[in-house]
Amino acid sequence: MVAMPAIEHPVSGDDLLQTFLNLDTPPGYKAELIEGEIVVTPPPDGDHEDAIARFSRAVARHAAADLYVSGGKGLITPGGRFIPDATVAPLGHFRAQDSWAQPSGVLLVLEVTSTGPQKDRDVKRRGYAAAGIPCYLLIDRSRAEAVLFTDPVDGDYAALIQVPFGKPLDLPAPFSFALDTAPLQ
């Protein structure tokens, strides 16, 4: 087999969106359109998946309301088309929705950092805020902390709470419980 060099073919606007929507990614990979760039990421490592599972379990056990945690819901945001590691909405909210949905009604999105955490810390944070998602929870493994961003205003979050792993993080209503961050690291 002969390896062929990559050839760049710049596309923009509607062509870029159509190219993105027509991608055929390998099983387990996820493709996102982030600020005009197609980003394809490999399947997450076990610790990444464990953090998501533990968060989902905590929501199911302790939230004051019946909430649904989706592990792969595509959201259309002003910053692009993002697939959060977890998306939380009222029970039944995602029924009959397409694979790419508007973010209205989403209560919280969760991202767990991997090898390139800057997009989670900056671009995705602003995209989720611009979409009006009330809460963005970032499990920042390289900084060993959990960060809860709330109160989206003018394309960013006006408030944040940072706690080192091991300290509880109070989640607002309708969650209304203290999230144990120790198992999320």
Residue pairs with C-beta under 8 A, 6 or more apart in sequence:
11 19
12 36
16 33
16 36
16 38
17 33
19 38
20 31
20 33
20 38
20 81
23 31
23 38
23 40
25 31
25 40
28 42
28 43
29 40
29 41
29 42
29 43
30 40
30 41
30 72
30 83
31 38
31 39
31 40
32 38
32 39
32 41
32 80
32 81
32 82
32 83
33 39
33 80
33 81
34 79
34 80
34 82
34 119
34 123
34 124
34 127
35 79
35 80
35 123
35 127
36 80
39 119
41 114
44 85
44 112
44 114
45 114
47 141
47 185
48 85
48 112
48 114
48 141
50 183
51 112
51 139
51 141
51 183
51 184
51 185
52 71
52 85
52 86
52 110
52 112
54 183
54 184
55 69
55 86
55 110
55 137
55 139
55 179
55 184
56 69
56 71
56 86
58 177
58 179
58 180
59 67
59 69
59 88
59 175
60 67
60 69
62 175
62 177
63 171
63 174
63 175
63 176
63 177
64 173
64 174
64 175
64 176
64 177
65 90
65 173
65 174
65 175
66 90
66 91
67 88
67 89
67 90
67 91
67 107
67 174
67 175
68 88
68 89
68 90
68 91
68 92
68 93
68 94
69 86
69 87
69 88
70 86
70 87
70 88
70 89
70 94
71 85
71 86
72 83
73 83
73 84
73 87
73 94
73 101
74 81
74 82
74 83
74 99
74 100
74 101
75 81
75 82
75 83
75 84
75 87
75 100
75 101
75 102
75 103
75 106
75 109
75 131
76 100
76 101
76 102
76 103
76 131
77 103
77 127
77 128
77 130
77 131
78 127
78 130
78 131
78 155
79 123
79 124
79 126
79 127
79 130
79 131
80 127
81 100
82 109
82 124
82 127
82 128
84 109
84 110
84 111
84 124
84 128
85 110
85 111
85 112
86 109
86 110
87 106
87 108
87 109
87 110
88 106
88 107
88 108
88 109
88 110
89 105
89 106
89 107
90 105
90 107
93 105
93 106
94 101
103 128
103 131
103 132
103 133
104 132
106 131
106 133
107 133
107 134
107 135
107 174
107 175
108 133
108 134
108 135
108 136
108 137
108 171
108 175
109 128
109 133
109 135
109 136
109 137
110 136
110 137
110 138
110 139
111 120
111 124
111 136
111 137
111 138
111 139
112 139
112 141
112 184
113 120
113 121
113 138
113 139
113 140
113 141
113 142
113 143
114 141
117 140
117 141
117 142
120 138
120 140
121 138
121 140
124 136
125 136
125 138
125 149
125 156
125 157
126 155
126 156
128 136
128 149
128 152
129 136
129 149
129 152
129 153
129 155
129 156
129 157
130 152
130 155
130 156
131 152
132 152
133 152
134 150
134 151
134 152
134 172
135 148
135 149
135 150
135 171
135 172
136 148
136 149
136 150
136 157
137 146
137 147
137 148
137 149
137 171
138 146
138 147
138 148
138 149
139 146
139 181
139 184
139 185
140 146
140 147
141 185
144 164
144 165
144 185
145 162
145 163
145 164
145 165
146 162
146 163
146 165
146 169
146 179
146 181
146 184
147 160
147 161
147 162
148 160
148 161
148 169
148 171
149 157
149 159
149 160
150 157
150 158
150 159
150 160
150 161
150 172
151 157
151 158
151 159
152 158
161 169
161 170
163 169
163 181
164 181
165 181
165 182
165 184
165 185
166 181
166 182
166 185
167 181
168 178
168 179
168 180
168 181
169 178
169 179
169 181
170 177
170 178
170 179
171 177
171 178
171 179
